[in-house]
Amino acid sequence: MKHTILQKIGVFALASLTGSVSLFSQTESFTVTLDKPVNGTVQINPPLPADGKYPKGTIITVTGTPASGFVLDACYYSVTGRWGAMYYESMASPFKITIDQNKHIGASFIEKEAVAHINVTQDVVYAKPGVKTLKYDVYSPKGAKNLPCIIIIHGGGWASNTEDIMRGLARELTKDGKFVVFSIDYRWAGKLDGDPTNNTMANIIEDVYGAIAHIMEHAAEYGGDPTRIGLTGDSAGGHLSAAASVMPNMIGKGGFGKTPGVFEFMPSYLPKNKTVEQVRTEMLASIKAAAPSYGVFGGNMLNHYSDDPAADDIWKAAVAPLNHIPNASERAVPQYLTRGTQDFLIKDEMVKEFVDALVKAGQRAQYLQVGGAGHAFFDWKPDAQTKATFYNYGVYYAAEMKAFFASVMY
């Protein structure tokens, strides 16, 4: 079962089950809204009180049961956050939720045929460099053998979401059985994971390289070929996928900014039998292409997130893909870029600047603007609007992305 935030058992959980009115009257309570399910049913225990409120600390068990022809997509709760409703999900049922603020609770269901072609392995742990355990999920076509790998890096401003939000894209990219797909998580910037010191952008990139190193080590277990890897991601993940694709030469043990002019990334995971130099060499050869979607490639939107007094704009430049594009004659790394014309965050000129720099370096670059689409059209969440946006834009452009990767790796 997947739990994407820490859950704390409150002192009034027992009271919530025994119905002690005297304790309830002294306890802070929160409103729970049960979202109406589609293509299945949802049960919660203890049952929702008439006033819709539970005492703080109550532990609720959520059970989602799919209708005929459907399977569980996720049990979830949502709270108001940075990007509107923020979802915390479990891909298994039942799902235990602690009431510590107002929450929406529900379950999402999907057609059986949408996942019938794949085996899904969740929560593969690759590292724990800080408070948060870092994981990835694997979407492997049934019967997969020696298939190229696509690694997805989720967005969320480098400070929210998990790999779950990319499962719709993962399911689409595995159709036709040409790729094994891995969807990875990483540390959130700053102290948002509860770490005592800031997680920097360099740390996040090190997590991406750590995940890639772990995936390369274990790809064959899922039918993947570790020597043929494509990277993709959206928004913050667009930045990270572009960075990881063009900057493997910066993998090393020299530290990031500790010595003037030295900016190197130490992957948060290294295979026991390999040196960092070996990992760098293998990634330079194995990462074949990238498809960064509505990403940040340079400029003021990038932050180093370091609390080191020495951190300056040079540190920001060191994490900008725009500044590290290799010449295609030395290392070709084709790029497929998309952006919605109604994107409120990523402007056309931001993407064009990166595309122009790629072309100047002799790299193959394709940039498609998606008419009418806003930001995050590759995301997948339980709400109807996000799903509709994905079906309207994400499905078609996932197929286009898949064709791009196939043209490079087949």
Buried (B, 14 or more C-beta within 10 A) or exposed (E): EBEBBEEEEBEBBBBBEEEBEEBBEEBEBBEBBBBEBBBBEBBBEEEBBEEEBBBBBBBBBBBBBBEEEBBBBBBBBBBEEEBEBBBBBBBEBBBBBBBBEBBBBBBBBBEEEBBEBBBBBBBBEBBEBBBBEBBBBBBBBEEBEEBBBBBBBBBBBBBBBBBBBBBBBBBBBBBEBBBBBBBBBBBBBBBBBEBEEBBBBBBBBBBBBBBBBBBBBBBEEBBBBBBBBBBBBBBBBBBBBBBBBBBBBBBBEBEBBEEEEEBBBBBBBBBEEBEBEEBBBBBBEBBBBBBBBBBBBBBEBBBBBBEBEEBEEEBBBBBBBBBBBBEBEEBBBBBBBBBBEEBEBBBEEBBBBBBBBBBEBBBBBBBBBBEEBBBBBBBBBBBEEBBEBBEEBBBEBBBBBBEBBBEBBE
